[in-house]
Amino acid sequence: MERRGVVKIIDKGYKVGDVVKVQAMIIHPMDTGFQKDQHSGQLKPKFYVQTITAFLGDRKIAEFDMGVSASANPKIIFPYKITGPGTLKVVFENSEGEKTEKTTDVKPQ
């Protein structure tokens, strides 16, 4: 299932060599495995964003391991040094192995 999310470079007017802030966010519920279903009374299974991985082209530039304690709709902000133009891709993978990819173009001035 494709989930809504966004990846963007927060800083404006950046050029090669600048360190910018990248923001990545996904709309995703987070279940710890400790909550009961209101109808059945059974514990809901764990369901959370497990990893967030950022790539520029095919090169991995950052990876974040998340846990069940992360809030719903997790958002991360991380620094990235601009090395040139390309496509910045962020892959969100949840505890069920479902992956969602979001991209943005890197266009230094």
N, CA, C and O of each residue as an XYZ file, in Angstrom:
436
protein
N       0.843     -1.186      0.000
C       0.000      0.000      0.000
C       0.887      1.247      0.000
O       1.741      1.408      0.871
N       0.683      2.104     -0.957
C       1.449      3.346     -1.023
C       0.879      4.336     -0.015
O      -0.319      4.621     -0.015
N       1.734      4.843      0.824
C       1.313      5.783      1.862
C       1.724      7.193      1.480
O       2.671      7.401      0.721
N       1.001      8.146      2.014
C       1.347      9.537      1.770
C       2.582      9.900      2.588
O       2.769      9.419      3.706
N       3.400     10.738      2.021
C       4.602     11.186      2.700
C       5.283     12.245      1.869
O       4.818     12.610      0.790
N       6.382     12.730      2.383
C       7.103     13.782      1.668
C       8.577     13.718      2.035
O       8.943     13.343      3.149
N       9.408     14.089      1.079
C      10.829     14.322      1.346
C      11.160     15.644      0.661
O      10.825     15.856     -0.504
N      11.828     16.534      1.407
C      12.166     17.826      0.817
C      13.414     18.392      1.470
O      13.765     18.055      2.601
N      14.069     19.261      0.721
C      15.212     19.996      1.244
C      14.655     21.297      1.814
O      14.038     22.086      1.098
N      14.878     21.509      3.094
C      14.308     22.674      3.780
C      14.997     23.962      3.349
O      14.333     24.976      3.132
N      16.320     23.933      3.221
C      17.084     25.137      2.877
C      16.847     25.528      1.420
O      16.674     24.669      0.555
N      16.841     26.819      1.164
C      16.654     27.340     -0.194
C      17.961     27.957     -0.687
O      18.793     28.386      0.112
N      18.133     27.998     -1.997
C      19.294     28.657     -2.582
C      20.621     27.986     -2.280
O      21.649     28.658     -2.192
N      20.612     26.683     -2.121
C      21.838     25.955     -1.794
C      22.694     25.731     -3.040
O      22.206     25.765     -4.170
N      23.979     25.502     -2.798
C      24.907     25.215     -3.893
C      25.800     24.040     -3.496
O      25.782     23.602     -2.345
N      26.576     23.536     -4.445
C      27.480     22.418     -4.185
C      28.417     22.797     -3.042
O      29.007     23.877     -3.040
N      28.544     21.900     -2.076
C      29.384     22.129     -0.909
C      28.602     22.558      0.321
O      29.109     22.449      1.437
N      27.381     23.045      0.143
C      26.554     23.459      1.282
C      26.011     22.239      2.023
O      25.763     21.188      1.431
N      25.835     22.407      3.318
C      25.161     21.379      4.123
C      23.734     21.873      4.337
O      23.511     22.957      4.875
N      22.779     21.061      3.907
C      21.362     21.430      3.998
C      20.628     20.484      4.940
O      21.134     19.420      5.295
N      19.432     20.891      5.335
C      18.568     20.027      6.138
C      17.562     19.359      5.216
O      16.890     20.017      4.422
N      17.472     18.040      5.337
C      16.503     17.257      4.579
C      15.431     16.786      5.549
O      15.733     16.274      6.626
N      14.173     16.966      5.154
C      13.057     16.516      5.986
C      12.338     15.382      5.271
O      12.033     15.475      4.082
N      12.071     14.312      6.008
C      11.324     13.173      5.473
C      10.217     12.827      6.460
O      10.451     12.724      7.664
N       8.998     12.647      5.929
C       7.859     12.342      6.782
C       6.928     11.390      6.045
O       6.808     11.442      4.821
N       6.270     10.516      6.807
C       5.301      9.588      6.241
C       4.075      9.537      7.141
O       4.189      9.604      8.365
N       2.909      9.419      6.530
C       1.664      9.244      7.284
C       1.532      7.745      7.549
O       1.285      6.963      6.631
N       1.698      7.355      8.802
C       1.721      5.932      9.153
C       1.305      5.768     10.619
O       1.872      6.417     11.498
N       0.320      4.906     10.884
C      -0.022      4.647     12.290
C       1.094      3.848     12.954
O       1.843      3.139     12.283
N       1.196      3.965     14.237
C       2.215      3.226     14.977
C       1.527      2.477     16.118
O       0.964      3.092     17.024
N       1.576      1.158     16.064
C       1.004      0.329     17.127
C       2.130     -0.406     17.832
O       2.949     -1.062     17.189
N       2.170     -0.297     19.155
C       3.255     -0.854     19.957
C       3.109     -2.350     20.218
O       4.078     -3.012     20.591
N       1.915     -2.883     20.028
C       1.673     -4.275     20.365
C       1.135     -4.427     21.782
O       0.926     -5.548     22.247
N       0.909     -3.315     22.471
C       0.391     -3.336     23.840
C      -1.062     -2.876     23.926
O      -1.667     -2.923     24.997
N      -1.623     -2.431     22.799
C      -2.994     -1.943     22.805
C      -3.961     -3.060     22.419
O      -3.633     -3.926     21.607
N      -5.149     -3.030     23.008
C      -6.169     -4.018     22.680
C      -7.112     -3.473     21.618
O      -7.432     -2.284     21.600
N      -7.546     -4.355     20.740
C      -8.558     -4.021     19.757
C      -9.874     -3.811     20.497
O     -10.233     -4.620     21.352
N     -10.592     -2.748     20.187
C     -11.827     -2.431     20.899
C     -12.913     -3.474     20.689
O     -13.742     -3.690     21.573
N     -12.920     -4.125     19.523
C     -13.985     -5.079     19.219
C     -13.679     -6.493     19.713
O     -14.539     -7.148     20.303
N     -12.463     -6.956     19.472
C     -12.137     -8.349     19.822
C     -11.523     -8.496     21.208
O     -11.583     -9.573     21.801
N     -10.941     -7.434     21.720
C     -10.257     -7.518     23.013
C      -8.855     -8.108     22.912
O      -8.146     -8.196     23.915
N      -8.453     -8.510     21.714
C      -7.119     -9.077     21.479
C      -6.101     -7.948     21.310
O      -6.449     -6.845     20.889
N      -4.851     -8.235     21.642
C      -3.781     -7.255     21.435
C      -3.575     -7.022     19.941
O      -3.542     -7.964     19.148
N      -3.437     -5.750     19.576
C      -3.113     -5.416     18.188
C      -1.650     -5.777     17.951
O      -0.817     -5.574     18.834
N      -1.327     -6.302     16.785
C       0.086     -6.615     16.513
C       0.904     -5.334     16.359
O       0.370     -4.269     16.051
N       2.211     -5.464     16.581
C       3.115     -4.325     16.374
C       3.027     -3.900     14.913
O       3.004     -4.741     14.014
N       2.978     -2.609     14.686
C       2.911     -2.067     13.323
C       3.538     -0.681     13.356
O       2.935      0.263     13.866
N       4.744     -0.555     12.817
C       5.475      0.709     12.926
C       6.483      0.828     11.790
O       6.815     -0.157     11.130
N       6.964      2.046     11.573
C       8.029      2.282     10.598
C       9.315      1.755     11.226
O       9.738      2.220     12.284
N       9.927      0.784     10.563
C      11.103      0.108     11.105
C      12.401      0.793     10.679
O      13.292      1.005     11.502
N      12.506      1.137      9.394
C      13.714      1.810      8.900
C      13.341      2.922      7.927
O      12.342      2.847      7.212
N      14.169      3.945      7.925
C      14.082      5.023      6.946
C      15.472      5.132      6.332
O      16.452      5.360      7.041
N      15.558      4.966      5.005
C      16.844      4.965      4.313
C      16.821      6.015      3.210
O      15.871      6.083      2.431
N      17.863      6.829      3.147
C      17.967      7.882      2.134
C      19.069      7.543      1.140
O      20.139      7.063      1.514
N      18.785      7.802     -0.133
C      19.728      7.539     -1.224
C      19.842      8.782     -2.093
O      18.865      9.508     -2.276
N      21.016      9.026     -2.622
C      21.187      9.984     -3.709
C      21.605      9.145     -4.897
O      22.712      8.607     -4.938
N      20.711      9.040     -5.863
C      20.910      8.082     -6.945
C      20.883      6.687     -6.348
O      19.914      6.314     -5.686
N      21.943      5.908     -6.575
C      22.030      4.549     -6.016
C      22.862      4.483     -4.743
O      23.012      3.409     -4.161
N      23.408      5.621     -4.300
C      24.304      5.647     -3.147
C      23.527      5.953     -1.867
O      22.836      6.967     -1.770
N      23.654      5.051     -0.882
C      23.007      5.271      0.413
C      23.738      6.383      1.145
O      24.960      6.348      1.293
N      22.966      7.382      1.608
C      23.587      8.500      2.322
C      23.194      8.541      3.793
O      23.866      9.201      4.586
N      22.121      7.852      4.178
C      21.702      7.841      5.583
C      20.741      6.685      5.814
O      19.993      6.288      4.921
N      20.777      6.152      7.033
C      19.825      5.098      7.413
C      19.468      5.283      8.881
O      20.332      5.534      9.721
N      18.186      5.155      9.172
C      17.676      5.348     10.525
C      16.864      4.128     10.938
O      15.931      3.732     10.239
N      17.219      3.535     12.070
C      16.465      2.419     12.626
C      15.482      2.986     13.633
O      15.872      3.641     14.599
N      14.219      2.731     13.399
C      13.164      3.245     14.265
C      12.709      2.112     15.188
O      13.129      0.966     15.028
N      11.868      2.433     16.130
C      11.337      1.436     17.042
C       9.864      1.685     17.294
O       9.296      2.658     16.798
N       9.251      0.813     18.059
C       7.824      0.941     18.336
C       7.513      2.197     19.143
O       6.362      2.632     19.181
N       8.504      2.780     19.781
C       8.255      3.968     20.595
C       8.176      5.253     19.766
O       7.845      6.307     20.307
N       8.472      5.185     18.467
C       8.364      6.375     17.616
C       6.897      6.784     17.501
O       6.002      5.940     17.553
N       6.666      8.053     17.349
C       5.291      8.544     17.265
C       4.673      8.204     15.916
O       5.371      7.873     14.958
N       3.366      8.292     15.866
C       2.667      8.121     14.590
C       3.121      9.218     13.636
O       3.504     10.305     14.069
N       3.079      8.931     12.344
C       3.483      9.879     11.306
C       4.899     10.422     11.558
O       5.092     11.633     11.671
N       5.874      9.527     11.645
C       7.223      9.967     12.012
C       7.833     10.932     10.991
O       7.659     10.791      9.780
N       8.551     11.910     11.530
C       9.257     12.898     10.715
C      10.688     12.965     11.216
O      10.930     13.047     12.420
N      11.628     12.931     10.293
C      13.032     13.090     10.652
C      13.610     14.239      9.846
O      13.173     14.515      8.729
N      14.588     14.897     10.421
C      15.344     15.936      9.733
C      16.812     15.591      9.907
O      17.281     15.389     11.026
N      17.539     15.524      8.789
C      18.954     15.173      8.861
C      19.768     16.069      7.928
O      19.236     16.582      6.943
N      21.065     16.262      8.234
C      21.914     17.090      7.381
C      22.437     16.289      6.189
O      22.639     15.077      6.268
N      22.647     16.997      5.097
C      23.235     16.374      3.912
C      24.096     17.411      3.197
O      23.655     18.535      2.956
N      25.331     17.025      2.858
C      26.224     17.927      2.125
C      25.969     17.751      0.632
O      26.087     16.646      0.102
N      25.625     18.823     -0.031
C      25.300     18.803     -1.459
C      26.573     18.537     -2.264
O      27.540     19.294     -2.185
N      26.556     17.451     -3.039
C      27.708     17.084     -3.859
C      27.453     17.304     -5.346
O      28.368     17.189     -6.162
N      26.213     17.619     -5.696
C      25.853     17.844     -7.088
C      24.379     17.533     -7.294
O      23.684     17.135     -6.359
N      23.904     17.716     -8.523
C      22.497     17.446     -8.797
C      22.211     15.948     -8.779
O      23.115     15.125     -8.921
N      20.949     15.616     -8.603
C      20.530     14.218     -8.613
C      19.137     14.078     -8.034
O      18.422     15.061     -7.840
N      18.771     12.851     -7.766
C      17.471     12.560     -7.173
C      17.686     11.985     -5.785
O      18.370     10.978     -5.607
N      17.091     12.642     -4.815
C      17.145     12.185     -3.432
C      15.917     11.315     -3.197
O      14.787     11.774     -3.361
N      16.138     10.063     -2.814
C      15.047      9.109     -2.579
C      15.098      8.652     -1.133
O      16.165      8.329     -0.612
N      13.939      8.627     -0.487
C      13.836      8.124      0.875
C      12.869      6.945      0.858
O      11.755      7.042      0.343
N      13.319      5.825      1.435
C      12.513      4.600      1.498
C      12.119      4.368      2.950
O      12.974      4.269      3.830
N      10.820      4.281      3.186
C      10.265      3.979      4.501
C       9.848      2.514      4.478
O       9.086      2.108      3.600
N      10.331      1.708      5.428
C       9.928      0.296      5.495
C       9.311      0.027      6.858
O       9.890      0.357      7.893
N       8.112     -0.585      6.844
C       7.454     -0.841      8.122
C       7.693     -2.269      8.591
O       8.354     -3.053      7.910
N       7.151     -2.598      9.754
C       7.389     -3.891     10.398
C       6.775     -5.062      9.652
O       7.063     -6.216      9.969
N       5.932     -4.781      8.664
C       5.356     -5.850      7.835
C       6.089     -5.989      6.506
O       5.669     -6.766      5.648
N       7.182     -5.245      6.325
C       7.969     -5.330      5.100
C       7.454     -4.448      3.976
O       8.008     -4.464      2.877
N       6.414     -3.688      4.229
C       5.841     -2.786      3.238
C       6.779     -1.588      3.059
O       7.238     -1.000      4.038
N       7.058     -1.233      1.798
C       7.961     -0.117      1.513
C       7.225      0.994      0.782
O       6.378      0.745     -0.076
N       7.567      2.220      1.139
C       7.051      3.408      0.468
C       8.242      4.280      0.117
O       9.103      4.530      0.961
N       8.297      4.745     -1.133
C       9.401      5.587     -1.591
C       8.891      6.982     -1.921
O       7.826      7.142     -2.518
N       9.659      7.984     -1.528
C       9.369      9.371     -1.871
C      10.654      9.983     -2.400
O      11.740      9.660     -1.918
N      10.541     10.868     -3.391
C      11.726     11.458     -4.006
C      11.593     12.971     -4.132
O      10.496     13.529     -4.103
N      12.736     13.606     -4.271
C      12.798     15.022     -4.618
C      14.065     15.256     -5.428
O      15.056     14.545     -5.261
N      14.030     16.239     -6.293
C      15.205     16.556     -7.105
C      16.139     17.482     -6.323
O      15.697     18.406     -5.641
N      17.438     17.211     -6.440
C      18.461     18.061     -5.845
C      18.988     18.928     -6.998
O      19.561     18.421     -7.962
N      18.780     20.238     -6.875
C      19.175     21.162     -7.939
C      19.986     22.316     -7.344
O      19.441     23.386     -7.072
N      21.293     22.095     -7.143
C      22.104     23.193     -6.597
C      22.191     24.351     -7.594
O      22.142     24.160     -8.809
N      22.322     25.554     -7.040
C      22.425     26.747     -7.902
C      23.839     26.970     -8.358
O      24.109     27.924     -9.087
